[in-house]
Amino acid sequence: MWNEEETVMVRYHTIKEELYSEAVGHYSAFGILVQDSGHPSQYIPDIFLQEEQADAFVEQINALQLSPVHLMDVIMDTLGV
């Protein structure tokens, strides 16, 4: 029997961080954790300031089954960098 969970090798997750900057003080941000075959393989911190935006981004790249090779390009495009 086919099981979608068995075929999905890469999953992305939103991770909340509590950070500090000299310029703004303490703040919350959201990074992205990449899991490959159920094991953490990459972490990109401090991408989004809004949880809703981070969750929507992660939901979309999971649905598209984005390869981690393209993750930084997609993040930069999303942020307009």
C-alpha positions in Angstrom: 0.0 0.0 0.0 1.3 3.5 -0.9 1.9 5.8 2.0 2.7 9.5 1.3 4.7 9.8 4.5 7.1 7.1 3.3 7.7 8.8 0.0 8.3 12.3 1.4 12.0 12.5 2.2 12.4 16.2 3.0 10.1 18.2 5.3 10.4 21.8 6.4 9.5 23.1 9.9 9.1 26.5 11.4 11.2 27.1 14.5 10.6 30.0 16.9 13.7 31.7 18.2 14.2 34.3 20.9 17.1 36.6 19.8 18.9 39.7 20.7 20.3 42.5 18.6 22.1 45.6 19.8 20.0 47.7 17.5 16.5 46.4 18.5 17.0 44.5 21.7 15.2 41.2 22.3 12.9 39.9 19.6 11.2 36.8 18.3 12.0 35.4 14.9 11.3 32.3 12.9 13.8 30.1 11.2 13.4 27.0 9.0 14.6 23.5 9.9 15.1 21.0 7.1 14.6 17.3 7.9 15.8 14.8 5.4 14.6 11.2 6.0 13.4 12.3 9.4 16.8 13.7 10.5 17.8 17.4 10.8 20.0 18.3 7.9 20.0 22.1 7.7 18.8 25.1 9.8 18.4 28.6 8.6 17.8 31.0 11.5 16.1 34.4 11.7 14.2 34.5 8.4 10.7 35.8 9.3 9.4 38.0 12.1 5.7 37.0 11.7 4.8 33.4 12.6 1.9 33.4 10.1 4.3 34.3 7.3 6.8 31.6 8.3 4.1 28.9 8.6 2.6 29.8 5.2 6.0 29.7 3.6 6.8 26.3 5.1 3.4 24.9 4.1 4.0 26.0 0.6 7.5 24.6 0.2 6.4 21.3 1.7 3.4 21.1 -0.7 5.8 21.8 -3.6 8.3 19.3 -2.3 11.1 21.9 -2.7 14.6 20.5 -2.9 16.8 21.9 -0.2 19.3 22.8 -2.9 16.9 25.6 -3.9 15.9 26.7 -0.4 18.2 29.8 0.0 17.2 31.1 -3.5 13.5 30.7 -2.7 14.0 32.5 0.7 15.9 35.3 -0.9 13.2 35.7 -3.6 10.4 35.7 -1.0 12.1 38.4 1.1 13.0 40.4 -2.0 16.8 40.2 -1.3 
